[in-house]
Amino acid sequence: MEGICRAKFVRCSPIKIMQVLRIVRNKSVLEAFNILDNLNKSSSEIIYKAIKSALANAKGLKSPDKYFIKQCFVTKGPYFKRIMPRAFGRAAMFTRKTAHLTVVVSDKK
């Protein structure tokens, strides 16, 4: 059985999420949970929740030991444009990045 989770408009940079996804890709779900628990990255909690949701969609919460991460990737989401006041009454624009995260969990190799 296969379970898919799509987390959209995540308030984290896609590059930061990609760093963690490279570590977790093609691992078993229990091994990925252990890695994410001990990893000191801000996006590890987001990926942990996405893997758990994909596992629930595959109806594998009772036996997660036979599931593995088949596919995981991240794409860029829209930027939130914000304005910061600057000197002499000017304004500087900066962006808040978002990402779309997709995780596929399967029990077949």
Protein Blocks (a to p, Z undefined) as FASTA:
>chain_A
ZZddddehiabdfklmmmmmmmmgopafklmmmmmmmpccfklmmmmmmmmmmmmmnopm
mmmmlgccfbdcdddddddddddddehhiacddddddddddddddfbZZ
